[in-house]
Amino acid sequence: MFSNGESGVPNVVGGTRSQTETLLHLADDWELFHTPQREAYASVPIGNHCENYRIASTAVRHLLQYSFFQTQNKPVRPAAVQEAIALLEGKAHFEGQQHTVYQRVAEYEGSIYLDLADAERQTVKITGGRWRLISNPPVKFRRPPGMGALPVPVSGGSLKGLRPFVNLATHDHWKMFIGCLLGALHPAGPYPVACLHGVQGSAKTTACAVFRALIDPVEVGGNYHNGLRAAPRDVHDLVISAENNWLIALDNLSYIPTWLSDAFCRLSTGGAFGTRKLYSDDEEVLFSGRRPVLLNGIEELATRSDLLDRAVIICCPEISEEKRRSEREFWREFESVRPRILGALLDAVAAAQRDIDKVELRKIPRMADFVRWVTAAEKCLPWKKKFIDAYKRNRSQAHALALEASPIAPLIRRLVRAKPWKGTATKLLLKLRNLGPDVREQQSFPKSPRVLSGILRRLAPNLGNVGICVKFGKNNKRWIEISASTKTRKQDVNSKA
């Protein structure tokens, strides 16, 4: 028997039960378990289904307080609630089984599950080239506060129905948009970083809101159209966002700092994040996983080569005044077709899951798993020409952006225009400073050989795309060798002429 000096309540054997014991008794039918990250959870029966909560969450605290009042007709003391939560966490850690908790999308025993997060607790099960609605899935889903409901999907639709609701520059960009949608429903990734660019008035924010509404809507003020957010201030904010959202969707960015660019790379292809649980303690919160990332801005956002290597560039042209629609009319029309569009998207996911092992790519591009996933679904996608061809053109655009954004790329091209160059990073830095006195004072120009070497390593794939090969010494030999193909040298000579 627990005793904490509280006024007791009658127990089943005629003695008294403390408030803490009463709370534990009210949680007798909860399934206590922990995740691989050692987070304590409870599956709580509510009606004819179970809901999964972190035991230390506000939701569990409120549930215990409410249940106590319902059964005892008086409020419970805060200290008793805190003690009960601590004891439940201990039981979950040391007595409970280990389970993975999923959010929105899961894969289990060869099937993909999509949580609609609706009031009926429905889930889409995708397996064997088909999808269907089920209740009580075999995986444990978590629903963070603000998680919006997807519509009940309707079969028989086509993704062509989405085209009037997104303003995209070319058919290639349309393919990239659909490809990123499809990629965001892969349960494991890796995920491309979708970067939408366009001038003011190009409806890029609306396109992102449509994207979010089909993948991971968020309820803000009763409206899922407001689910885009500003850039996070630090890693702590980003970890919280990744913990509570399947899709990271950021609106109206003007610049991506280096730390955030690196973080997007880790979210795209996988990596771990660590930050303090509270700013006042030394307990660490770990997030390890992948998330689809969606960005928009007026200027090109992804300029670092490592992020561009994972990015898909999508352009939105300006919309003329005669083609504009009122927001109310736009969303009313979109809502009327959203169930069929989602159904068509699930048809494509089912086809991709069924045919993924049949896909063979002659040349393996960057983000090859993403390309294979979309290629496997092409029988259900609204185009005839291959997705990989459009993706390669998009990659060339990304390479060009990386070279345009780098102050050293044009100097490297000038350096090897006549013949190859070989030497140390120190000698290369001096050489580039002499070649470009007008750019060496730029803030982004490397200030040391070590920084130059790091920039050149990131830029090597982009330079390779335009025929410039960069090699680094092995076995602690600190030399760099840069050479241009004959074709590249001729192109540079002709452009200079």
Buried (B, 14 or more C-beta within 10 A) or exposed (E): EBEEEBEBBEBEEEEBBBBBBBBBBBBEEBBBBBBEEEBBBBBBEEEEEBBBBBBBBEBBBEBBBEBBEEEBEEEBBEEBBEBBBEBBBBBBBEEBEEBEBBBBBBBBEEBBBBBBBEEEBBBBBBBEEBBEEEEEBEBBBBBBEEBBBBBBBBEEBBBEBBBEBBBBBEEBBBBBBBBBBBBBBBBBBBBBBBBBBBEEBBBBBBBBBBBBBBBBBBBBEEEBBBBBBEBBEEBBBBBBBBBBBBBBBBBBBEEBEEEBBBBBBBBBBBBEBEBEEEEEEEEEBEBEBBBBBBBBBBEBBBBBBBBBBBBBBBBBBEBEEEEEBEEEEBBEEBEEBBBBBBBBBBBBBBBBBBBBEEBEEEEEEBBBBBBBBBBBBBEBBBBEEBBBEBBBBBBEBBBBBBBEBBBBBBBBBBBBBEEEBEBBBBBBBEBBBEBBEEBBEEEEBBEEBEEBBEBBBBBBBBBEBBBBBBEBEEEEEEBBBBBBBEEBBEBBEEEEE
